[in-house]
Each structure stands twice: as structure tokens, then as C-alpha cells.
Amino acid sequence: MLIYKFVNKTQQELEAMFGLTDWRETKFYQEVKEETKLETIPRLLKFGLSIEQIAQALELDVKQVRQVIEKQGEEGTGSNS
């Protein structure tokens, strides 16, 4: 919630305001980092990388990569049966 209240502040300013010693240790940062990795999977797949290569590049489990790809496939086909 605080991040949205201070959209014009830099990372360094927020760290100073809230006494954060390492921004990367916050749950918010970790969640955003994970979401970014997951959103990158379809793009890497389009470049021709294998599931294993994507998992290694993004430091994810192969299972996670497969789940994202399967979910994307389901969303792309729709559910008009």
C-alpha cells in the first residue's frame, strides 16, 4: 500500500524513509521479481528456448515453467466447448 502512496519516490528514497537496509529482502520485491520471471517465460519460448533452458536462465523449477506454459495455452484456446 505504501508503494502506491509514494509512486514518485525512488527506491533509495523509500529505503531511507522506511529504514530499509536491503530492498531486495522485502516480500514485495520478491513477489515482483517472481512475477517478472513468470511473465518472461512466453517470450523466451518464442525465441526457441527449451523449457529446461528457460528454467535454468530464470532460476526456476522446470515444473514452474511448464505450469506457466500450460496456463498460457489454456488461456489462448479459451473454454468455449
C-alpha positions, 0 to 999 in steps of 0.5 A, spaced: 500 500 500 505 504 501 508 503 494 502 506 491 502 512 496 509 514 494 509 512 486 514 518 485 519 516 490 525 512 488 527 506 491 533 509 495 528 514 497 523 509 500 529 505 503 531 511 507 524 513 509 522 506 511 529 504 514 530 499 509 537 496 509 536 491 503 530 492 498 531 486 495 529 482 502 522 485 502 516 480 500 514 485 495 520 485 491 520 478 491 513 477 489 515 482 483 521 479 481 517 472 481 512 475 477 517 478 472 520 471 471 513 468 470 511 473 465 518 472 461 517 465 460 512 466 453 517 470 450 523 466 451 519 460 448 518 464 442 525 465 441 526 457 441 528 456 448 527 449 451 523 449 457 529 446 461 533 452 458 528 457 460 528 454 467 535 454 468 536 462 465 530 464 470 532 460 476 526 456 476 523 449 477 522 446 470 515 444 473 514 452 474 515 453 467 511 448 464 505 450 469 506 457 466 506 454 459 500 450 460 496 456 463 498 460 457 495 455 452 489 454 456 488 461 456 489 462 448 484 456 446 479 459 451 473 454 454 468 455 449 466 447 448 
